[in-house]
Amino acid sequence: MSARAPRNRATGRRPPARRRPRGPGRRRQHAEDRLIGLLIAAVLGVGLVVVVVNWLLAHWWILAVVAVLAVSAGGAWLYQKQQRARWEAVRAHGLRYGLAQLDALHHARFEDAVRDLMHRDGCRDAVRVGGGGDLGADVKATDPYGRRWVIQCKHRRDGLGGSAVGTPDLQVLNGTARQVHGADVAVIVTNGRVTAPAVAFADQQRLHVVDRHILGAWASGSRPLWELLRAVPPPRRPTALS
């Protein structure tokens, strides 16, 4: 029998028994168990690798087929990507329209043509947004100088014989291009005529008018639109072109 600790005379209670400190044996056992687990996992991993390698060596032709298919698929994807890039470059740099072509377009396709011309000139984000509720913007684009363009398109099937673009059309553009769409350059493009009062209003409000004459020069040539217009705002940021 083990001797019990004497009671405290004042309280009549025995002092709490002291806990024996854990010896290093248990910690060593845990470390050995972890090491054994790691060794078993390593042996199993090596064994799995050996089995897979032996299987592949016995069925080498599968590797050959997979390699051929992978190379063929990668080559086809790369070829198609290069062809698309070449076609886009040729199309963008060589895009031309005659006025007769533009006259024959549906008004929605006319907006597409204006978008494509802006893209040709280096506006990589050019997008057609025309439609119901467009708030005076048919095409939006950012030119290589950082300027934001908002373009309203007015297509006339009869060209010069159609109704002229008047001041009310310019007033719509003036009311939304900068305030709503954040335009640096607000433009109205038509394949028809523009009234003299509309031109005067555009000058007063710092709007730009692309009439049939300017449109013909822009669509049939390689000069960007900002080189054909007067008083275009200066670049927002320096570029290699500035």
C-alpha positions as CSV (number, residue, x, y, z in Angstrom):
1,M,0.0,0.0,0.0
2,S,1.2,3.5,-0.8
3,A,1.5,6.0,1.9
4,R,-1.2,8.7,1.8
5,A,-0.2,12.3,2.2
6,P,-1.0,13.6,5.7
7,R,-4.1,15.7,6.2
8,N,-3.8,19.5,6.7
9,R,-4.5,20.1,10.4
10,A,-6.2,23.5,9.7
11,T,-8.6,22.3,6.9
12,G,-8.6,18.6,7.5
13,R,-8.0,18.0,3.7
14,R,-5.2,16.2,2.1
15,P,-3.1,18.3,-0.4
16,P,-3.7,17.6,-4.1
17,A,-1.7,14.8,-5.5
18,R,1.2,15.8,-7.7
19,R,1.0,14.8,-11.4
20,R,3.9,12.9,-12.6
21,P,5.5,14.6,-15.7
22,R,5.1,12.7,-18.9
23,G,8.3,11.0,-19.9
24,P,9.9,11.3,-23.3
25,G,8.8,7.7,-24.1
26,R,5.3,8.7,-25.3
27,R,6.6,11.5,-27.5
28,R,9.1,9.2,-29.0
29,Q,6.4,6.7,-29.7
30,H,4.3,9.3,-31.6
31,A,7.3,10.3,-33.7
32,E,8.1,6.7,-34.6
33,D,4.5,6.1,-35.6
34,R,4.5,9.1,-37.9
35,L,7.8,8.0,-39.4
36,I,6.4,4.6,-40.0
37,G,3.3,6.0,-41.7
38,L,5.5,8.2,-44.0
39,L,7.6,5.2,-44.9
40,I,4.6,3.1,-45.8
41,A,3.1,5.9,-47.9
42,A,6.4,6.3,-49.7
43,V,6.7,2.6,-50.4
44,L,3.1,2.5,-51.7
45,G,3.8,5.6,-53.9
46,V,6.9,4.1,-55.4
47,G,5.1,0.8,-55.9
48,L,2.3,2.6,-57.8
49,V,4.8,4.5,-59.9
50,V,6.6,1.2,-60.8
51,V,3.3,-0.5,-61.7
52,V,2.2,2.5,-64.0
53,V,5.6,2.7,-65.7
54,N,5.7,-1.1,-66.3
55,W,2.2,-0.9,-67.7
56,L,3.1,2.0,-70.0
57,L,6.2,0.2,-71.2
58,A,4.1,-2.8,-72.0
59,H,1.6,-0.7,-73.9
60,W,3.9,1.9,-75.4
61,W,1.8,2.3,-78.5
62,I,-0.9,4.0,-76.4
63,L,1.6,6.7,-75.4
64,A,2.5,7.1,-79.1
65,V,-1.1,7.5,-80.1
66,V,-1.8,10.0,-77.4
67,A,1.3,12.0,-78.3
68,V,0.4,12.1,-82.0
69,L,-3.2,13.2,-81.2
70,A,-1.9,15.9,-78.9
71,V,0.6,17.2,-81.4
72,S,-2.1,17.2,-84.1
73,A,-4.7,18.9,-82.0
74,G,-2.1,21.6,-80.9
75,G,-0.9,22.1,-84.4
76,A,-4.5,22.5,-85.7
77,W,-5.4,25.0,-83.0
78,L,-2.3,27.0,-83.6
79,Y,-2.8,27.1,-87.3
80,Q,-6.4,28.2,-87.0
81,K,-5.4,30.9,-84.5
82,Q,-2.7,32.2,-86.9
83,Q,-5.1,32.2,-89.8
84,R,-7.8,34.1,-87.8
85,A,-5.2,36.7,-86.8
86,R,-4.0,37.1,-90.4
87,W,-7.5,37.4,-91.7
88,E,-8.4,40.0,-89.1
89,A,-5.3,42.0,-89.9
90,V,-6.0,41.9,-93.7
91,R,-9.7,42.7,-93.2
92,A,-9.0,45.6,-90.8
93,H,-6.3,47.2,-92.8
94,G,-7.9,46.7,-96.1
95,L,-11.5,47.6,-95.2
96,R,-13.0,49.9,-97.8
97,Y,-16.5,51.0,-98.6
98,G,-17.8,52.9,-101.6
99,L,-20.7,55.3,-101.1
100,A,-22.9,53.2,-103.3
101,Q,-22.3,50.3,-101.0
102,L,-23.2,52.3,-97.9
103,D,-26.3,53.6,-99.6
104,A,-27.5,50.1,-100.2
105,L,-27.1,49.0,-96.6
106,H,-29.9,48.5,-94.0
107,H,-29.6,51.2,-91.3
108,A,-28.4,48.6,-88.8
109,R,-25.7,47.3,-91.2
110,F,-24.7,51.0,-91.8
111,E,-24.0,51.2,-88.0
112,D,-22.0,48.0,-88.3
113,A,-19.9,49.5,-91.2
114,V,-19.2,52.6,-89.1
115,R,-18.1,50.4,-86.2
116,D,-15.8,48.4,-88.5
117,L,-14.2,51.5,-89.9
118,M,-13.4,52.7,-86.3
119,H,-11.9,49.3,-85.6
120,R,-9.9,49.6,-88.8
121,D,-8.5,52.9,-87.5
122,G,-7.2,51.2,-84.3
123,C,-10.2,51.5,-82.0
124,R,-10.0,47.9,-80.7
125,D,-13.1,48.3,-78.4
126,A,-15.4,49.7,-81.1
127,V,-18.9,48.4,-80.5
128,R,-22.3,49.0,-82.1
129,V,-24.9,49.9,-79.4
130,G,-27.6,51.3,-81.6
131,G,-31.2,50.2,-81.1
132,G,-34.2,51.1,-79.1
133,G,-33.3,53.3,-76.1
134,D,-29.8,53.9,-77.3
135,L,-30.0,57.5,-76.1
136,G,-28.3,59.0,-79.2
137,A,-25.4,56.5,-79.4
138,D,-25.1,54.0,-82.2
139,V,-21.4,53.3,-82.0
140,K,-18.9,53.8,-79.2
141,A,-15.1,53.5,-79.4
142,T,-11.8,54.5,-77.8
143,D,-9.1,55.7,-80.2
144,P,-5.4,54.9,-79.8
145,Y,-5.0,58.3,-78.1
146,G,-7.4,57.5,-75.3
147,R,-10.3,59.6,-76.6
148,R,-13.8,58.3,-76.2
149,W,-15.9,58.5,-79.3
150,V,-19.7,58.5,-79.4
151,I,-21.2,58.3,-82.8
152,Q,-24.8,58.7,-83.9
153,C,-25.6,57.3,-87.4
154,K,-28.2,58.7,-89.8
155,H,-28.6,56.4,-92.8
156,R,-30.5,57.6,-95.9
157,R,-31.5,55.0,-98.4
158,D,-31.5,57.6,-101.2
159,G,-28.3,59.2,-100.1
160,L,-28.3,62.9,-101.1
161,G,-31.9,62.5,-102.2
162,G,-33.1,61.6,-98.7
163,S,-34.2,63.9,-95.9
164,A,-31.5,66.1,-94.5
165,V,-30.1,65.7,-91.0
166,G,-31.3,68.7,-89.0
167,T,-30.7,70.5,-85.8
168,P,-33.1,68.3,-83.7
169,D,-30.8,65.3,-84.5
170,L,-27.8,67.2,-83.3
171,Q,-29.7,68.3,-80.2
172,V,-30.3,64.7,-79.2
173,L,-26.6,63.9,-79.6
174,N,-25.6,67.1,-77.7
175,G,-27.9,66.2,-74.8
176,T,-26.5,62.6,-74.2
177,A,-23.1,62.1,-75.8
178,R,-21.1,63.7,-73.0
179,Q,-23.5,63.7,-70.0
180,V,-24.7,60.1,-70.5
181,H,-22.0,58.3,-72.5
182,G,-18.9,60.2,-71.4
183,A,-17.8,61.2,-74.9
184,D,-14.7,63.2,-75.6
185,V,-15.7,63.4,-79.3
186,A,-19.3,63.4,-80.2
187,V,-20.0,62.7,-83.9
188,I,-23.0,62.4,-86.2
189,V,-22.4,60.4,-89.4
190,T,-24.7,60.4,-92.4
191,N,-24.6,59.3,-96.0
192,G,-26.9,62.1,-96.8
193,R,-27.2,65.8,-96.4
194,V,-26.9,68.1,-93.3
195,T,-28.7,71.4,-93.1
196,A,-26.8,74.6,-92.6
197,P,-28.4,75.4,-89.3
198,A,-27.4,71.9,-88.0
199,V,-23.8,72.5,-89.1
200,A,-23.8,75.9,-87.3
201,F,-25.3,74.3,-84.1
202,A,-22.6,71.6,-84.2
203,D,-19.9,74.2,-84.4
204,Q,-21.4,76.0,-81.4
205,Q,-21.7,72.9,-79.3
206,R,-18.3,71.3,-80.3
207,L,-20.0,68.5,-82.1
208,H,-18.6,66.9,-85.3
209,V,-20.5,66.3,-88.5
210,V,-19.5,63.6,-90.9
211,D,-21.5,64.3,-94.0
212,R,-21.5,62.4,-97.3
213,H,-18.3,64.0,-98.6
214,I,-16.3,63.3,-95.4
215,L,-17.8,59.8,-95.1
216,G,-16.7,59.0,-98.7
217,A,-13.1,60.0,-98.0
218,W,-13.1,58.1,-94.7
219,A,-14.7,54.9,-96.0
220,S,-12.7,54.6,-99.2
221,G,-9.3,55.5,-97.8
222,S,-6.9,54.5,-95.0
223,R,-6.9,57.8,-93.0
224,P,-8.5,57.6,-89.6
225,L,-11.5,59.8,-89.0
226,W,-9.7,62.1,-86.5
227,E,-7.4,63.2,-89.3
228,L,-10.4,64.3,-91.4
229,L,-12.2,66.3,-88.8
230,R,-11.3,69.8,-87.5
231,A,-10.8,70.7,-83.8
232,V,-10.7,67.2,-82.4
233,P,-9.8,67.2,-78.7
234,P,-6.1,66.5,-77.9
235,P,-5.0,63.0,-76.9
236,R,-5.8,61.9,-73.4
237,R,-2.5,60.0,-73.1
238,P,0.8,59.9,-75.0
239,T,1.2,57.0,-77.4
240,A,3.6,55.8,-80.0
241,L,1.4,57.6,-82.5
242,S,1.5,61.0,-80.8
